Amino acid sequence: MKNVTLTQPTEVKPHPPKILLVEDEAIVAMDMELILKENGYAVCGTADNGADAIALARSKKPDLILMDIVIKGKMDGVDTAKWISHGLNIPVIYLTAYNDAHTVDRATRTGPYGYLTKPFQAKEIRAAIEVALYKAALERQLRDSEQWFASTLRCIADSVIGTDVQERINFMNPAAEALLKWPLNEAMGRDITEVVPLENNQNGAPVESPVHLAMSRNTTVGIDFGTIVASRDGQKTPIDDAAAPIRSEDGKTLGAVLVFRDVRERITAEEKLRQSEERFRSAFDFAPVGMALVSLENRFLQVNGALCRLLGRSEENLIGTDQTQISGIEELASERALLYELLTGHTVSVQFEKRYRTKDSQEIYTQTSVSLLRQNNGEPLCYLVQIHDLTAQKAVEYELAQLAHLDPLTGLANRARLGTEIERQIVAARRHRQQLGCCIPGSGSFQASERQPWARNRRRTTPTHRGEIKVIGASNRHGGPHGWRRVYCAAARNKYA
């Protein structure tokens, strides 16, 4: 392993403040430059007139300017400092032999960071420079912070308006200008109620300014959703807004801020949603088939009148009830498997037959269709269930089956029923490896009845099921044109050896 030598990081020394010296007397300028360098400042240039001072300020960008008031050229030090302060935001300290009221008044209006009267001591210059630099740094931070917040407020979509304690506008972002049709330069200084007139969206009555309420109550104040604001050209827009007081660190109220937004699109969307919900509610409530919203835990959340009538139960009785408590247990396993396919996204809807029990314990057959409703994020919400009554259909199917297998006059089993029953018993006997005994009442013996259809069935099935059917008797009871009336088949008790 190689030896690693650790070295102390080199301390970065801050650059000395750059100072521009504006003085028309060369000897004084040289003396001032020497004093500044001895105190650790860097002199980035000297000028004896306003034009050169402005040019050097632009190119050198000094941290501070020491400005003599009486200098050469058309502009004196006050005029030069005024231009530099507004155009370049560079702090200025005046150095002058004049301290009359007129000169001091002119200098004060330019917002200087200091005013030294000649002659002065080196310590005085250093103290004035340090105070001015510190003050300039604080103001620079404040300007940057204000610029950051102002840029943020200008970029947001909501309308923002600031006022002073007299409720006069002192800030308005572009969103507010566009909505109210008031340019900032024209709205500045106007009363908030003139630029933002509010009225009730129901009766058109004037609404008290939330700015006034926020400052008087010293708390955040909102307005009713959809309150109307009239723009400068008379266009009325529903808005949602709130106002809050602006306070200093010591709790003194400085003004208020009003934030509001255009809610026309939201109102339109909510109205469409309301209409959609009404259509769904009407389709749900007045549907001729049973409909229900069922939770993922299989409990009824909402039911319609048709389902209540179908099940003979009230809405209060069904809401919250687990479906399994009123369902046939035979179908539950297959139903769970189909619902799992819905939850996993393998299908969008499923159908299955399902039995329900009514309040008086009668079973009804239904055709049930289920689809899955999801939340906006795609997560499952609940099931939408449609339930069609199949009881009448099942009854018709049963009647048709009875007609197909029973004699319409006597109600006894016919030949088709005989063949079906024999085949069913043969299959059951084979499955359980049992012998099958067959007792055939009819006219004549088994051999004498070979001409009958069931006998032909015997000839057809005997080769396949050889040894499985044993004729145990025949009789002439209930003879007739068919030669038989009823066939009874039973599996013999003894199993194959």
C-alpha positions in Angstrom: 0.0 0.0 0.0 1.4 3.4 -1.0 1.9 6.1 1.5 -0.6 8.9 1.0 0.5 12.4 2.1 -2.4 14.6 3.3 -2.0 18.3 2.7 -3.9 21.1 4.3 -6.3 22.8 1.9 -5.1 26.1 0.8 -7.2 28.9 2.4 -8.9 31.0 -0.3 -8.4 34.6 0.6 -11.3 36.9 -0.3 -10.7 39.5 -2.9 -10.3 43.0 -1.4 -13.2 45.3 -2.2 -12.8 47.3 -5.4 -13.2 51.1 -5.0 -13.6 53.7 -7.8 -12.3 57.1 -6.8 -13.8 60.2 -8.4 -11.8 63.3 -7.5 -10.8 66.3 -9.7 -7.8 67.4 -7.6 -4.9 65.1 -8.5 -3.0 65.5 -5.2 -6.1 64.7 -3.2 -6.8 61.7 -5.4 -3.2 60.3 -4.9 -3.5 60.8 -1.2 -6.9 59.0 -1.1 -5.5 56.1 -3.2 -2.6 55.7 -0.8 -5.0 55.6 2.2 -7.3 53.1 0.6 -4.4 50.7 -0.3 -3.0 50.9 3.2 -6.4 49.8 4.6 -6.6 46.8 2.3 -8.8 48.1 -0.5 -8.1 47.8 -4.2 -8.5 51.0 -6.3 -9.8 49.9 -9.6 -9.6 53.4 -11.2 -9.7 57.2 -10.8 -11.7 59.8 -12.7 -12.0 63.6 -12.5 -15.3 64.0 -14.4 -18.7 62.4 -14.6 -18.4 60.8 -18.1 -15.2 59.0 -17.2 -16.7 57.9 -13.9 -19.7 56.3 -15.5 -17.5 54.6 -18.1 -15.2 53.2 -15.4 -18.2 52.1 -13.3 -19.6 50.2 -16.3 -16.3 48.4 -17.1 -14.7 47.8 -13.7 -17.9 47.2 -11.8 -16.5 48.5 -8.4 -18.0 47.5 -5.1 -18.1 51.2 -4.0 -17.5 54.7 -5.4 -16.0 57.6 -3.4 -17.5 60.6 -5.2 -16.5 64.2 -4.9 -19.4 66.5 -5.5 -17.5 69.3 -7.4 -15.8 67.6 -10.4 -15.0 68.6 -14.0 -17.4 68.3 -16.9 -21.0 69.1 -17.4 -22.2 66.7 -14.6 -21.3 67.3 -11.0 -20.8 64.5 -8.5 -24.5 64.5 -7.5 -25.8 64.1 -11.1 -23.1 61.4 -11.7 -24.0 59.5 -8.6 -27.7 59.7 -9.4 -27.1 58.1 -12.8 -24.9 55.4 -11.4 -27.2 54.5 -8.5 -30.2 54.0 -10.8 -28.4 52.4 -13.7 -25.8 50.2 -12.0 -26.9 49.9 -8.4 -23.4 50.7 -7.1 -23.2 52.3 -3.6 -21.8 55.9 -3.4 -20.1 57.8 -0.6 -19.8 61.5 -1.1 -16.5 63.2 -0.2 -16.9 67.0 -0.3 -15.9 70.3 1.3 -19.5 71.6 0.9 -22.0 70.9 3.6 -24.5 73.7 3.0 -28.2 72.7 3.1 -28.8 72.9 -0.6 -25.9 70.6 -1.4 -26.7 68.1 1.3 -30.4 68.1 0.2 -29.4 67.3 -3.4 -27.0 64.6 -2.3 -29.6 63.0 0.1 -32.1 62.5 -2.7 -29.7 60.2 -4.6 -29.7 57.8 -1.6 -26.0 57.8 -0.8 -24.4 55.3 1.6 -22.4 58.0 3.3 -21.4 61.7 3.4 -17.9 62.8 4.5 -16.9 66.4 4.7 -13.3 67.4 3.9 -10.9 67.4 5.6 -11.3 63.9 7.2 -9.2 61.3 8.9 -8.2 57.9 7.5 -10.2 56.1 10.2 -13.3 58.0 9.2 -12.9 56.9 5.6 -12.4 53.2 6.6 -15.4 53.3 9.0 -17.6 54.9 6.3 -16.5 52.3 3.7 -17.1 49.3 5.9 -20.6 50.5 6.9 -21.5 51.3 3.3 -20.2 47.8 2.0 -22.2 46.0 4.7 -25.3 48.0 4.0 -24.9 47.4 0.3 -24.6 43.6 0.9 -27.8 43.5 2.9 -29.7 45.5 0.3 -28.3 43.3 -2.4 -29.6 40.2 -0.6 -32.9 41.9 -0.1 -33.2 42.8 -3.8 -32.2 39.3 -4.8 -34.9 37.9 -2.5 -37.5 40.3 -3.8 -36.5 39.5 -7.4 -36.7 35.8 -6.7 -40.2 36.1 -5.1 -41.4 38.5 -7.8 -40.2 36.1 -10.6 -41.9 33.2 -8.8 -45.2 35.1 -8.5 -45.0 36.3 -12.1 -44.6 32.7 -13.3 -47.4 31.0 -11.4 -50.8 30.6 -13.1 -52.8 32.0 -10.2 -53.5 35.7 -10.1 -51.6 37.5 -7.3 -52.2 41.1 -6.1 -50.4 42.8 -3.2 -51.6 45.9 -1.4 -50.4 48.3 1.3 -52.2 48.9 4.6 -54.5 51.4 2.8 -55.6 48.6 0.5 -53.9 50.3 -2.5 -52.3 48.0 -5.1 -48.5 47.8 -5.1 -48.0 44.5 -6.9 -49.8 42.5 -9.6 -48.5 39.5 -11.5 -49.2 38.9 -15.3 -52.0 36.4 -14.6 -53.9 39.0 -12.7 -53.3 41.6 -15.4 -54.6 39.3 -18.0 -57.7 38.2 -16.1 -58.7 41.7 -14.9 -57.5 43.6 -18.1 -55.6 46.0 -15.9 -51.9 46.8 -16.7 -49.7 47.0 -13.6 -48.6 50.5 -14.3 -52.3 51.7 -14.4 -53.4 49.6 -11.4 -50.6 50.7 -9.1 -51.9 52.8 -6.3 -55.5 52.2 -7.0 -57.9 50.8 -4.3 -58.3 47.0 -4.5 -62.1 47.3 -4.8 -61.8 49.4 -8.0 -59.6 46.8 -9.7 -61.1 43.7 -8.2 -64.9 44.3 -7.9 -66.5 41.1 -6.5 -70.2 40.1 -6.6 -72.3 37.2 -5.4 -72.8 34.5 -8.1 -76.4 33.9 -7.0 -77.9 37.4 -6.7 -75.2 39.7 -8.0 -74.9 41.6 -4.7 -71.5 43.2 -3.9 -69.1 41.1 -1.9 -66.9 42.7 0.7 -63.2 42.8 -0.2 -61.3 39.8 1.3 -58.3 42.1 1.6 -60.1 44.4 4.0 -61.4 41.4 6.0 -58.0 39.8 6.2 -56.3 42.9 7.6 -59.1 43.7 10.0 -59.3 40.2 11.3 -55.6 39.6 11.1 -56.1 36.2 9.5 -56.5 34.4 6.2 -59.9 34.9 4.7 -61.5 33.1 1.7 -64.6 33.7 -0.4 -67.4 31.5 -1.6 -66.4 29.3 -4.5 -67.6 30.8 -7.8 -67.8 34.4 -6.6 -67.8 36.7 -9.7 -65.1 39.2 -10.5 -65.7 41.8 -13.2 -62.7 42.7 -15.4 -62.1 46.3 -16.6 -64.0 45.6 -19.8 -67.0 44.2 -17.9 -66.4 40.5 -18.5 -67.5 38.4 -15.5 -65.5 35.4 -14.3 -66.2 33.0 -11.5 -63.2 32.7 -9.2 -62.0 31.0 -6.0 -59.7 33.1 -3.9 -58.2 33.9 -0.5 -56.5 36.9 1.1 -54.0 37.0 3.9 -52.3 39.9 5.9 -48.6 40.6 5.4 -46.9 41.2 8.8 -43.5 42.3 9.8 -41.3 40.4 12.3 -42.8 42.5 15.2 -46.4 41.7 14.1 -47.1 45.0 12.4 -49.4 44.8 9.4 -47.7 45.9 6.2 -50.4 45.1 3.8 -52.2 42.1 2.3 -51.9 39.6 -0.6 -54.9 38.4 -2.6 -54.6 35.1 -4.6 -57.3 34.0 -6.9 -57.9 31.7 -9.9 -60.3 31.4 -12.8 -62.6 28.4 -12.0 -64.7 28.3 -15.2 -63.1 25.1 -16.4 -63.6 23.5 -13.0 -67.2 24.5 -12.8 -67.8 23.1 -16.3 -66.0 19.9 -15.4 -68.0 19.6 -12.2 -71.3 20.2 -14.0 -70.4 17.5 -16.6 -69.5 15.1 -13.8 -72.8 15.9 -12.0 -74.8 15.2 -15.1 -72.8 12.0 -15.7 -73.5 10.9 -12.1 -77.2 11.7 -12.6 -77.4 9.7 -15.7 -75.6 6.8 -14.0 -77.8 7.1 -11.0 -81.0 7.1 -13.2 -79.7 4.1 -15.2 -78.8 2.4 -12.0 -81.9 3.1 -9.9 -84.5 2.6 -12.7 -82.8 -0.3 -14.5 -85.3 -3.2 -15.1 -82.6 -5.7 -13.9 -81.0 -6.0 -10.5 -77.9 -3.9 -10.2 -75.5 -3.4 -7.3 -72.2 -2.0 -6.3 -70.3 -4.6 -4.3 -67.1 -4.0 -2.3 -63.9 -6.0 -2.9 -64.8 -7.8 0.3 -68.1 -9.0 -1.4 -70.5 -6.8 0.6 -73.3 -4.7 -1.0 -72.5 -1.0 -1.1 -75.4 0.2 -3.2 -78.5 -1.6 -4.7 -81.3 -0.6 -6.9 -85.1 -1.2 -6.6 -85.2 -4.1 -9.1 -82.7 -6.1 -7.0 -84.6 -5.4 -3.8 -87.8 -6.7 -5.5 -86.0 -9.7 -6.9 -84.6 -10.8 -3.6 -87.6 -9.7 -1.5 -85.3 -7.6 0.7 -85.2 -4.0 1.6 -82.3 -1.7 0.7 -81.4 -1.3 4.4 -81.4 -5.1 4.8 -79.0 -5.6 1.8 -76.5 -2.7 2.3 -73.5 -4.1 4.1 -74.6 -7.7 3.7 -72.0 -10.3 2.6 -73.2 -11.9 -0.7 -72.2 -15.3 0.5 -74.9 -15.2 3.2 -77.7 -15.2 0.6 -76.0 -17.2 -2.2 -75.8 -20.8 -3.1 -72.6 -22.4 -1.8 -72.1 -24.6 -4.8 -71.1 -21.7 -7.1 -68.8 -19.8 -4.7 -65.5 -21.5 -5.7 -66.0 -20.8 -9.4 -67.3 -17.3 -8.7 -64.1 -16.5 -6.7 -62.0 -17.8 -9.6 -63.8 -15.5 -12.1 -63.5 -12.5 -9.8 -59.8 -13.1 -9.5 -59.4 -12.8 -13.3 -61.1 -9.4 -13.0 -58.8 -8.2 -10.3 -55.6 -9.4 -12.1 -56.7 -7.7 -15.4 -57.1 -10.9 -17.4 -60.6 -9.9 -18.4 -62.9 -6.8 -18.2 -66.1 -8.6 -17.3 -67.3 -12.1 -16.3 -70.7 -13.9 -16.5 -71.9 -16.9 -14.6 -75.1 -18.4 -13.3 -75.7 -17.9 -9.6 -78.4 -18.8 -7.1 -79.7 -16.4 -4.5 -82.0 -16.9 -1.5 -84.9 -14.6 -1.0 -86.0 -13.3 2.4 -88.5 -16.3 2.6 -85.7 -18.8 1.8 -86.7 -19.5 -1.8 -84.0 -20.1 -4.3 -83.9 -18.1 -7.5 -81.7 -18.7 -10.5 -79.9 -15.6 -12.0 -77.5 -14.8 -14.8 -74.9 -12.5 -13.1 -72.5 -10.1 -15.0 -69.7 -8.5 -13.1 -67.2 -5.7 -14.1 -64.6 -4.0 -12.1 -64.6 -0.3 -11.4 -61.2 1.3 -10.8 -59.9 4.5 -9.2 -58.1 7.2 -11.2 -54.8 5.7 -10.3 -55.9 2.3 -11.6 -56.4 0.6 -8.2 -59.6 -1.6 -7.9 -62.5 0.3 -6.3 -65.5 -2.1 -6.4 -67.6 -4.4 -8.5 -70.5 -3.4 -10.7 -73.0 -6.3 -10.7 -76.0 -6.9 -13.0 -78.4 -9.6 -12.0 -80.9 -11.1 -14.5 -83.7 -13.3 -13.1 -83.6 -16.8 -14.8 -86.2 -18.4 -12.6 -88.9 -18.3 -15.3 -86.4 -19.5 -18.0 -85.3 -22.4 -15.8 -88.9 -23.4 -15.2 -89.6 -23.4 -18.9 -86.4 -25.5 -19.5 -87.5 -27.9 -16.8 -90.9 -28.3 -18.4 -89.4 -28.9 -21.8 -87.1 -31.5 -20.3 -90.1 -33.2 -18.7 -92.0 -33.2 -22.0 -89.0 -34.8 -23.7 -88.7 -37.6 -21.2 -92.3 -38.2 -19.9 -95.4 -39.4 -21.6 -97.7 -36.4 -21.9 -100.8 -38.5 -21.1 -99.7 -40.7 -18.2 -96.7 -38.7 -16.9 -94.6 -41.9 -17.0 -91.1 -42.2 -18.4 -90.9 -42.6 -22.2 -88.5 -44.5 -24.4 -86.0 -41.6 -24.5 -85.9 -41.4 -20.8 -85.4 -45.2 -20.7 -82.3 -45.0 -22.9 -80.9 -42.0 -21.1 -81.4 -43.6 -17.7 -79.8 -46.9 -18.8 -76.8 -45.1 -20.2 -76.4 -43.0 -17.0 -76.5 -46.2 -14.8 -74.0 -48.0 -17.0 -71.6 -45.1 -16.8 -72.0 -44.9 -13.0 -71.5 -48.7 -12.6 -68.3 -48.6 -14.7 -67.0 -45.6 -12.7 -67.5 -47.5 -9.4 -66.6 -50.9 -10.9 -69.9 -52.4 -9.9 -72.3 -54.9 -11.5 -75.6 -53.6 -12.8 -78.8 -55.5 -12.3 -81.8 -54.7 -14.6 -85.4 -55.5 -13.8 -87.7 -55.0 -16.9 -91.5 -55.2 -16.3 -93.2 -55.6 -19.6 -95.0 -58.1 -21.9 -93.2 -61.3 -22.5 -89.6 -62.1 -21.6 -86.5 -60.1 -22.3 -85.8 -62.2 -25.4 -89.4 -61.8 -26.6 -89.0 -58.0 -26.5 -86.0 -57.7 -28.8 -88.2 -55.7 -31.2 -88.5 -52.8 -28.6 -86.2 -49.8 -28.8 -84.7 -50.4 -25.4 -83.8 -53.9 -26.6 -82.1 -52.5 -29.6 -80.2 -50.3 -27.1 -79.2 -53.5 -25.3 -77.8 -55.0 -28.4 -75.9 -51.7 -29.1 -74.5 -51.4 -25.6 -73.9 -55.0 -24.7 -70.7 -55.5 -26.8 -69.2 -52.4 -25.2 -70.4 -53.2 -21.7 -70.2 -57.0 -21.9 -70.8 -58.6 -18.5 -72.0 -55.4 -16.9 -75.8 -56.0 -17.4 -77.5 -59.0 -15.9 -81.1 -59.6 -16.6 -82.8 -60.5 -13.3 -86.4 -60.7 -14.3 -89.3 -59.7 -16.5 -93.0 -59.5 -16.0 -96.2 -58.8 -17.9 -97.4 -56.1 -15.5 -98.7 -52.9 -17.1 -98.6 -54.3 -20.6 -99.8 -52.2 -23.4 -99.0 -51.1 -26.9 -95.5 -50.2 -25.9 -94.9 -53.5 -24.1 -93.6 -51.6 -21.0 -94.4 -48.7 -18.8 -91.4 -48.1 -16.5 -87.8 -49.4 -16.2 -85.9 -49.5 -12.9 -82.2 -49.9 -13.0 -80.1 -50.4 -9.9 -76.4 -51.1 -9.3 -75.8 -54.5 -7.7 -74.2 -54.4 -4.3 -71.5 -56.9 -5.0 -68.4 -55.5 -6.7 -66.1 -57.2 -9.2 -63.8 -59.8 -7.7 
